[in-house]
């Protein structure tokens, strides 16, 4: 894991958004600031994990507070 995430542990929304945009330049700042620091920190951790080489030692683990499968029905 990157030291960046550890430095941002609680993090401010602005700081987290800047770190996310550094890893994902296509991310829209105005959309990101609509999320709270907890969700932004989790997304930053996901981006950092996705940037590492794939190996059994570095899998992304869903925390369990969201469903694994989500579906929608067309109106």
Phi, psi and omega in degrees: 000144180289151176288342180302315182297318180297323179293334186259006191330291173283314176058150172269156180303314181299317180294317179296317179299316179298320179293322178295314181296328177297324179271333181227081185301340180277354181291139182272114181304318183295332177280318181299322183291353176281351180262157178276170184299324180300310181294321178296320179296318177297319179294320177299317177299320179297316178298317180296318179295319180294336180278350180274154176301143180287130177199161181294342180277347184230050179283156173274127179246121176292135185289342178096000179268004175225152180291149180288327182235131179233137177225162178227150176250130180297143181286000000 
